Amino acid sequence: MKQDVSGKEAEDIAADGAVSADHFVWHPVTRAVGNVKNQGPELIEPVG
């Protein structure tokens, strides 16, 4: 990695390499999904 990347250059790299939010499909999830202790297939079941 380059150590001397300017702020503007870093911003350009992030903008060019980023995928905008409208390219994703968003789904509601339960609070259990956000807990690293939880495991299991029930975490990918549709909510509501």
CHARMM-style PDB file with segment names, atoms N, HN, CA, C and O in Angstrom:
ATOM      1  N   MET     1       0.830  -1.181   0.000  1.00  0.00      PROA
ATOM      2  CA  MET     1       0.000   0.000   0.000  1.00  0.00      PROA
ATOM      3  C   MET     1       0.874   1.242   0.000  1.00  0.00      PROA
ATOM      4  O   MET     1       1.941   1.287   0.612  1.00  0.00      PROA
ATOM      5  N   LYS     2       0.395   2.220  -0.690  1.00  0.00      PROA
ATOM      6  HN  LYS     2      -0.472   2.184  -1.188  1.00  0.00      PROA
ATOM      7  CA  LYS     2       1.093   3.507  -0.688  1.00  0.00      PROA
ATOM      8  C   LYS     2       0.873   4.201   0.649  1.00  0.00      PROA
ATOM      9  O   LYS     2      -0.255   4.283   1.135  1.00  0.00      PROA
ATOM     10  N   GLN     3       1.922   4.685   1.223  1.00  0.00      PROA
ATOM     11  HN  GLN     3       2.839   4.618   0.829  1.00  0.00      PROA
ATOM     12  CA  GLN     3       1.830   5.382   2.504  1.00  0.00      PROA
ATOM     13  C   GLN     3       1.579   6.874   2.323  1.00  0.00      PROA
ATOM     14  O   GLN     3       1.189   7.550   3.274  1.00  0.00      PROA
ATOM     15  N   ASP     4       1.795   7.396   1.124  1.00  0.00      PROA
ATOM     16  HN  ASP     4       2.112   6.847   0.351  1.00  0.00      PROA
ATOM     17  CA  ASP     4       1.688   8.836   0.901  1.00  0.00      PROA
ATOM     18  C   ASP     4       0.453   9.214   0.080  1.00  0.00      PROA
ATOM     19  O   ASP     4       0.522  10.114  -0.756  1.00  0.00      PROA
ATOM     20  N   VAL     5      -0.664   8.543   0.307  1.00  0.00      PROA
ATOM     21  HN  VAL     5      -0.720   7.812   0.987  1.00  0.00      PROA
ATOM     22  CA  VAL     5      -1.903   8.834  -0.406  1.00  0.00      PROA
ATOM     23  C   VAL     5      -2.525  10.086   0.205  1.00  0.00      PROA
ATOM     24  O   VAL     5      -2.711  10.171   1.419  1.00  0.00      PROA
ATOM     25  N   SER     6      -2.843  11.047  -0.644  1.00  0.00      PROA
ATOM     26  HN  SER     6      -2.692  10.978  -1.630  1.00  0.00      PROA
ATOM     27  CA  SER     6      -3.468  12.276  -0.150  1.00  0.00      PROA
ATOM     28  C   SER     6      -4.928  12.011   0.204  1.00  0.00      PROA
ATOM     29  O   SER     6      -5.499  10.998  -0.202  1.00  0.00      PROA
ATOM     30  N   GLY     7      -5.515  12.906   0.947  1.00  0.00      PROA
ATOM     31  HN  GLY     7      -5.052  13.728   1.277  1.00  0.00      PROA
ATOM     32  CA  GLY     7      -6.924  12.776   1.313  1.00  0.00      PROA
ATOM     33  C   GLY     7      -7.826  12.746   0.094  1.00  0.00      PROA
ATOM     34  O   GLY     7      -8.770  11.958   0.033  1.00  0.00      PROA
ATOM     35  N   LYS     8      -7.539  13.602  -0.878  1.00  0.00      PROA
ATOM     36  HN  LYS     8      -6.772  14.242  -0.829  1.00  0.00      PROA
ATOM     37  CA  LYS     8      -8.335  13.654  -2.104  1.00  0.00      PROA
ATOM     38  C   LYS     8      -8.188  12.358  -2.892  1.00  0.00      PROA
ATOM     39  O   LYS     8      -9.169  11.831  -3.417  1.00  0.00      PROA
ATOM     40  N   GLU     9      -6.968  11.849  -2.972  1.00  0.00      PROA
ATOM     41  HN  GLU     9      -6.171  12.277  -2.546  1.00  0.00      PROA
ATOM     42  CA  GLU     9      -6.741  10.596  -3.694  1.00  0.00      PROA
ATOM     43  C   GLU     9      -7.464   9.440  -3.006  1.00  0.00      PROA
ATOM     44  O   GLU     9      -8.051   8.597  -3.684  1.00  0.00      PROA
ATOM     45  N   ALA    10      -7.434   9.385  -1.690  1.00  0.00      PROA
ATOM     46  HN  ALA    10      -6.957  10.070  -1.139  1.00  0.00      PROA
ATOM     47  CA  ALA    10      -8.139   8.343  -0.945  1.00  0.00      PROA
ATOM     48  C   ALA    10      -9.644   8.449  -1.168  1.00  0.00      PROA
ATOM     49  O   ALA    10     -10.328   7.437  -1.312  1.00  0.00      PROA
ATOM     50  N   GLU    11     -10.154   9.676  -1.195  1.00  0.00      PROA
ATOM     51  HN  GLU    11      -9.598  10.499  -1.078  1.00  0.00      PROA
ATOM     52  CA  GLU    11     -11.583   9.891  -1.454  1.00  0.00      PROA
ATOM     53  C   GLU    11     -11.960   9.399  -2.847  1.00  0.00      PROA
ATOM     54  O   GLU    11     -13.000   8.766  -3.024  1.00  0.00      PROA
ATOM     55  N   ASP    12     -11.120   9.688  -3.830  1.00  0.00      PROA
ATOM     56  HN  ASP    12     -10.275  10.202  -3.686  1.00  0.00      PROA
ATOM     57  CA  ASP    12     -11.377   9.236  -5.204  1.00  0.00      PROA
ATOM     58  C   ASP    12     -11.346   7.716  -5.308  1.00  0.00      PROA
ATOM     59  O   ASP    12     -12.185   7.126  -5.988  1.00  0.00      PROA
ATOM     60  N   ILE    13     -10.400   7.085  -4.650  1.00  0.00      PROA
ATOM     61  HN  ILE    13      -9.718   7.565  -4.097  1.00  0.00      PROA
ATOM     62  CA  ILE    13     -10.303   5.623  -4.656  1.00  0.00      PROA
ATOM     63  C   ILE    13     -11.557   5.013  -4.038  1.00  0.00      PROA
ATOM     64  O   ILE    13     -12.118   4.059  -4.578  1.00  0.00      PROA
ATOM     65  N   ALA    14     -11.992   5.560  -2.912  1.00  0.00      PROA
ATOM     66  HN  ALA    14     -11.536   6.335  -2.474  1.00  0.00      PROA
ATOM     67  CA  ALA    14     -13.188   5.040  -2.240  1.00  0.00      PROA
ATOM     68  C   ALA    14     -14.427   5.233  -3.105  1.00  0.00      PROA
ATOM     69  O   ALA    14     -15.266   4.337  -3.191  1.00  0.00      PROA
ATOM     70  N   ALA    15     -14.551   6.387  -3.744  1.00  0.00      PROA
ATOM     71  HN  ALA    15     -13.869   7.116  -3.675  1.00  0.00      PROA
ATOM     72  CA  ALA    15     -15.719   6.665  -4.583  1.00  0.00      PROA
ATOM     73  C   ALA    15     -15.742   5.763  -5.815  1.00  0.00      PROA
ATOM     74  O   ALA    15     -16.802   5.279  -6.212  1.00  0.00      PROA
ATOM     75  N   ASP    16     -14.583   5.540  -6.417  1.00  0.00      PROA
ATOM     76  HN  ASP    16     -13.722   5.933  -6.095  1.00  0.00      PROA
ATOM     77  CA  ASP    16     -14.515   4.706  -7.618  1.00  0.00      PROA
ATOM     78  C   ASP    16     -14.719   3.227  -7.307  1.00  0.00      PROA
ATOM     79  O   ASP    16     -15.262   2.494  -8.134  1.00  0.00      PROA
ATOM     80  N   GLY    17     -14.295   2.782  -6.139  1.00  0.00      PROA
ATOM     81  HN  GLY    17     -13.854   3.377  -5.467  1.00  0.00      PROA
ATOM     82  CA  GLY    17     -14.365   1.368  -5.797  1.00  0.00      PROA
ATOM     83  C   GLY    17     -15.595   0.974  -5.015  1.00  0.00      PROA
ATOM     84  O   GLY    17     -15.831  -0.211  -4.781  1.00  0.00      PROA
ATOM     85  N   ALA    18     -16.382   1.952  -4.607  1.00  0.00      PROA
ATOM     86  HN  ALA    18     -16.190   2.915  -4.797  1.00  0.00      PROA
ATOM     87  CA  ALA    18     -17.543   1.664  -3.766  1.00  0.00      PROA
ATOM     88  C   ALA    18     -18.757   1.289  -4.612  1.00  0.00      PROA
ATOM     89  O   ALA    18     -18.906   1.734  -5.750  1.00  0.00      PROA
ATOM     90  N   VAL    19     -19.605   0.473  -4.035  1.00  0.00      PROA
ATOM     91  HN  VAL    19     -19.483   0.111  -3.111  1.00  0.00      PROA
ATOM     92  CA  VAL    19     -20.879   0.117  -4.655  1.00  0.00      PROA
ATOM     93  C   VAL    19     -21.955   0.898  -3.917  1.00  0.00      PROA
ATOM     94  O   VAL    19     -22.009   0.869  -2.688  1.00  0.00      PROA
ATOM     95  N   SER    20     -22.806   1.592  -4.654  1.00  0.00      PROA
ATOM     96  HN  SER    20     -22.762   1.615  -5.652  1.00  0.00      PROA
ATOM     97  CA  SER    20     -23.830   2.413  -4.007  1.00  0.00      PROA
ATOM     98  C   SER    20     -24.901   1.543  -3.355  1.00  0.00      PROA
ATOM     99  O   SER    20     -25.108   0.393  -3.745  1.00  0.00      PROA
ATOM    100  N   ALA    21     -25.567   2.100  -2.373  1.00  0.00      PROA
ATOM    101  HN  ALA    21     -25.400   3.034  -2.056  1.00  0.00      PROA
ATOM    102  CA  ALA    21     -26.559   1.369  -1.585  1.00  0.00      PROA
ATOM    103  C   ALA    21     -27.712   0.843  -2.434  1.00  0.00      PROA
ATOM    104  O   ALA    21     -28.317  -0.169  -2.081  1.00  0.00      PROA
ATOM    105  N   ASP    22     -28.026   1.502  -3.533  1.00  0.00      PROA
ATOM    106  HN  ASP    22     -27.535   2.324  -3.820  1.00  0.00      PROA
ATOM    107  CA  ASP    22     -29.145   1.037  -4.358  1.00  0.00      PROA
ATOM    108  C   ASP    22     -28.826  -0.232  -5.149  1.00  0.00      PROA
ATOM    109  O   ASP    22     -29.706  -0.768  -5.823  1.00  0.00      PROA
ATOM    110  N   HSD    23     -27.603  -0.716  -5.080  1.00  0.00      PROA
ATOM    111  HN  HSD    23     -26.889  -0.281  -4.532  1.00  0.00      PROA
ATOM    112  CA  HSD    23     -27.234  -1.986  -5.710  1.00  0.00      PROA
ATOM    113  C   HSD    23     -27.468  -3.182  -4.785  1.00  0.00      PROA
ATOM    114  O   HSD    23     -27.259  -4.325  -5.190  1.00  0.00      PROA
ATOM    115  N   PHE    24     -27.894  -2.929  -3.561  1.00  0.00      PROA
ATOM    116  HN  PHE    24     -28.063  -2.000  -3.233  1.00  0.00      PROA
ATOM    117  CA  PHE    24     -28.110  -3.989  -2.586  1.00  0.00      PROA
ATOM    118  C   PHE    24     -29.600  -4.234  -2.394  1.00  0.00      PROA
ATOM    119  O   PHE    24     -30.420  -3.350  -2.641  1.00  0.00      PROA
ATOM    120  N   VAL    25     -29.939  -5.428  -1.956  1.00  0.00      PROA
ATOM    121  HN  VAL    25     -29.272  -6.146  -1.755  1.00  0.00      PROA
ATOM    122  CA  VAL    25     -31.302  -5.753  -1.550  1.00  0.00      PROA
ATOM    123  C   VAL    25     -31.277  -5.810  -0.032  1.00  0.00      PROA
ATOM    124  O   VAL    25     -30.532  -6.599   0.549  1.00  0.00      PROA
ATOM    125  N   TRP    26     -32.089  -4.975   0.615  1.00  0.00      PROA
ATOM    126  HN  TRP    26     -32.694  -4.333   0.143  1.00  0.00      PROA
ATOM    127  CA  TRP    26     -32.087  -4.864   2.070  1.00  0.00      PROA
ATOM    128  C   TRP    26     -33.233  -5.679   2.652  1.00  0.00      PROA
ATOM    129  O   TRP    26     -34.340  -5.680   2.113  1.00  0.00      PROA
ATOM    130  N   HSD    27     -32.963  -6.372   3.754  1.00  0.00      PROA
ATOM    131  HN  HSD    27     -32.064  -6.370   4.192  1.00  0.00      PROA
ATOM    132  CA  HSD    27     -33.954  -7.205   4.413  1.00  0.00      PROA
ATOM    133  C   HSD    27     -33.953  -6.912   5.904  1.00  0.00      PROA
ATOM    134  O   HSD    27     -32.893  -6.697   6.493  1.00  0.00      PROA
ATOM    135  N   PRO    28     -35.137  -6.900   6.524  1.00  0.00      PROA
ATOM    136  CA  PRO    28     -35.160  -6.747   7.980  1.00  0.00      PROA
ATOM    137  C   PRO    28     -34.598  -8.004   8.640  1.00  0.00      PROA
ATOM    138  O   PRO    28     -34.760  -9.107   8.119  1.00  0.00      PROA
ATOM    139  N   VAL    29     -33.952  -7.839   9.762  1.00  0.00      PROA
ATOM    140  HN  VAL    29     -33.821  -6.943  10.185  1.00  0.00      PROA
ATOM    141  CA  VAL    29     -33.407  -8.966  10.522  1.00  0.00      PROA
ATOM    142  C   VAL    29     -33.750  -8.789  11.992  1.00  0.00      PROA
ATOM    143  O   VAL    29     -34.087  -7.691  12.435  1.00  0.00      PROA
ATOM    144  N   THR    30     -33.660  -9.876  12.739  1.00  0.00      PROA
ATOM    145  HN  THR    30     -33.385 -10.767  12.379  1.00  0.00      PROA
ATOM    146  CA  THR    30     -33.896  -9.788  14.176  1.00  0.00      PROA
ATOM    147  C   THR    30     -32.615  -9.346  14.872  1.00  0.00      PROA
ATOM    148  O   THR    30     -31.544  -9.336  14.265  1.00  0.00      PROA
ATOM    149  N   ARG    31     -32.727  -8.985  16.128  1.00  0.00      PROA
ATOM    150  HN  ARG    31     -33.598  -8.992  16.620  1.00  0.00      PROA
ATOM    151  CA  ARG    31     -31.556  -8.572  16.896  1.00  0.00      PROA
ATOM    152  C   ARG    31     -30.572  -9.725  17.061  1.00  0.00      PROA
ATOM    153  O   ARG    31     -29.383  -9.502  17.289  1.00  0.00      PROA
ATOM    154  N   ALA    32     -31.063 -10.950  16.948  1.00  0.00      PROA
ATOM    155  HN  ALA    32     -32.029 -11.131  16.763  1.00  0.00      PROA
ATOM    156  CA  ALA    32     -30.197 -12.121  17.095  1.00  0.00      PROA
ATOM    157  C   ALA    32     -29.094 -12.138  16.036  1.00  0.00      PROA
ATOM    158  O   ALA    32     -28.007 -12.659  16.288  1.00  0.00      PROA
ATOM    159  N   VAL    33     -29.357 -11.583  14.871  1.00  0.00      PROA
ATOM    160  HN  VAL    33     -30.240 -11.160  14.667  1.00  0.00      PROA
ATOM    161  CA  VAL    33     -28.367 -11.572  13.794  1.00  0.00      PROA
ATOM    162  C   VAL    33     -27.146 -10.747  14.193  1.00  0.00      PROA
ATOM    163  O   VAL    33     -26.029 -11.070  13.788  1.00  0.00      PROA
ATOM    164  N   GLY    34     -27.334  -9.713  14.962  1.00  0.00      PROA
ATOM    165  HN  GLY    34     -28.242  -9.451  15.291  1.00  0.00      PROA
ATOM    166  CA  GLY    34     -26.234  -8.847  15.346  1.00  0.00      PROA
ATOM    167  C   GLY    34     -25.409  -9.343  16.516  1.00  0.00      PROA
ATOM    168  O   GLY    34     -24.463  -8.670  16.926  1.00  0.00      PROA
ATOM    169  N   ASN    35     -25.739 -10.501  17.063  1.00  0.00      PROA
ATOM    170  HN  ASN    35     -26.508 -11.047  16.730  1.00  0.00      PROA
ATOM    171  CA  ASN    35     -25.021 -11.030  18.218  1.00  0.00      PROA
ATOM    172  C   ASN    35     -24.118 -12.170  17.760  1.00  0.00      PROA
ATOM    173  O   ASN    35     -24.605 -13.172  17.235  1.00  0.00      PROA
ATOM    174  N   VAL    36     -22.815 -12.028  17.952  1.00  0.00      PROA
ATOM    175  HN  VAL    36     -22.420 -11.215  18.378  1.00  0.00      PROA
ATOM    176  CA  VAL    36     -21.871 -13.039  17.465  1.00  0.00      PROA
ATOM    177  C   VAL    36     -22.013 -14.382  18.169  1.00  0.00      PROA
ATOM    178  O   VAL    36     -21.509 -15.388  17.671  1.00  0.00      PROA
ATOM    179  N   LYS    37     -22.681 -14.420  19.308  1.00  0.00      PROA
ATOM    180  HN  LYS    37     -23.090 -13.603  19.713  1.00  0.00      PROA
ATOM    181  CA  LYS    37     -22.882 -15.692  20.018  1.00  0.00      PROA
ATOM    182  C   LYS    37     -23.933 -16.558  19.340  1.00  0.00      PROA
ATOM    183  O   LYS    37     -23.957 -17.771  19.544  1.00  0.00      PROA
ATOM    184  N   ASN    38     -24.791 -15.960  18.546  1.00  0.00      PROA
ATOM    185  HN  ASN    38     -24.771 -14.974  18.381  1.00  0.00      PROA
ATOM    186  CA  ASN    38     -25.869 -16.703  17.909  1.00  0.00      PROA
ATOM    187  C   ASN    38     -25.381 -17.386  16.642  1.00  0.00      PROA
ATOM    188  O   ASN    38     -24.650 -16.798  15.844  1.00  0.00      PROA
ATOM    189  N   GLN    39     -25.791 -18.627  16.469  1.00  0.00      PROA
ATOM    190  HN  GLN    39     -26.384 -19.105  17.117  1.00  0.00      PROA
ATOM    191  CA  GLN    39     -25.451 -19.436  15.304  1.00  0.00      PROA
ATOM    192  C   GLN    39     -26.711 -20.192  14.894  1.00  0.00      PROA
ATOM    193  O   GLN    39     -27.597 -20.402  15.723  1.00  0.00      PROA
ATOM    194  N   GLY    40     -26.803 -20.592  13.666  1.00  0.00      PROA
ATOM    195  HN  GLY    40     -26.083 -20.422  12.993  1.00  0.00      PROA
ATOM    196  CA  GLY    40     -27.893 -21.464  13.262  1.00  0.00      PROA
ATOM    197  C   GLY    40     -28.664 -20.971  12.061  1.00  0.00      PROA
ATOM    198  O   GLY    40     -28.617 -19.792  11.713  1.00  0.00      PROA
ATOM    199  N   PRO    41     -29.376 -21.894  11.430  1.00  0.00      PROA
ATOM    200  CA  PRO    41     -30.110 -21.580  10.206  1.00  0.00      PROA
ATOM    201  C   PRO    41     -31.288 -20.638  10.433  1.00  0.00      PROA
ATOM    202  O   PRO    41     -31.749 -19.998   9.488  1.00  0.00      PROA
ATOM    203  N   GLU    42     -31.779 -20.541  11.657  1.00  0.00      PROA
ATOM    204  HN  GLU    42     -31.404 -21.061  12.424  1.00  0.00      PROA
ATOM    205  CA  GLU    42     -32.909 -19.644  11.926  1.00  0.00      PROA
ATOM    206  C   GLU    42     -32.539 -18.177  11.708  1.00  0.00      PROA
ATOM    207  O   GLU    42     -33.419 -17.331  11.554  1.00  0.00      PROA
ATOM    208  N   LEU    43     -31.262 -17.879  11.695  1.00  0.00      PROA
ATOM    209  HN  LEU    43     -30.547 -18.567  11.821  1.00  0.00      PROA
ATOM    210  CA  LEU    43     -30.823 -16.496  11.508  1.00  0.00      PROA
ATOM    211  C   LEU    43     -31.022 -16.000  10.077  1.00  0.00      PROA
ATOM    212  O   LEU    43     -31.004 -14.793   9.836  1.00  0.00      PROA
ATOM    213  N   ILE    44     -31.212 -16.912   9.128  1.00  0.00      PROA
ATOM    214  HN  ILE    44     -31.227 -17.892   9.324  1.00  0.00      PROA
ATOM    215  CA  ILE    44     -31.418 -16.489   7.743  1.00  0.00      PROA
ATOM    216  C   ILE    44     -32.868 -16.645   7.296  1.00  0.00      PROA
ATOM    217  O   ILE    44     -33.176 -16.442   6.121  1.00  0.00      PROA
ATOM    218  N   GLU    45     -33.752 -17.000   8.209  1.00  0.00      PROA
ATOM    219  HN  GLU    45     -33.501 -17.166   9.163  1.00  0.00      PROA
ATOM    220  CA  GLU    45     -35.171 -17.112   7.881  1.00  0.00      PROA
ATOM    221  C   GLU    45     -35.772 -15.716   7.693  1.00  0.00      PROA
ATOM    222  O   GLU    45     -35.374 -14.779   8.384  1.00  0.00      PROA
ATOM    223  N   PRO    46     -36.730 -15.566   6.759  1.00  0.00      PROA
ATOM    224  CA  PRO    46     -37.380 -14.263   6.562  1.00  0.00      PROA
ATOM    225  C   PRO    46     -38.076 -13.786   7.839  1.00  0.00      PROA
ATOM    226  O   PRO    46     -38.614 -14.588   8.603  1.00  0.00      PROA
ATOM    227  N   VAL    47     -38.058 -12.486   8.054  1.00  0.00      PROA
ATOM    228  HN  VAL    47     -37.621 -11.834   7.433  1.00  0.00      PROA
ATOM    229  CA  VAL    47     -38.702 -11.872   9.220  1.00  0.00      PROA
ATOM    230  C   VAL    47     -39.988 -11.205   8.763  1.00  0.00      PROA
ATOM    231  O   VAL    47     -40.026 -10.529   7.735  1.00  0.00      PROA
ATOM    232  N   GLY    48     -41.040 -11.406   9.545  1.00  0.00      PROA
ATOM    233  HN  GLY    48     -41.010 -11.955  10.380  1.00  0.00      PROA
ATOM    234  CA  GLY    48     -42.296 -10.703   9.372  1.00  0.00      PROA
ATOM    235  C   GLY    48     -42.922 -10.821   8.074  1.00  0.00      PROA
ATOM    236  OT1 GLY    48     -43.991 -10.252   7.851  1.00  0.00      PROA
TER     237      GLY     48
END
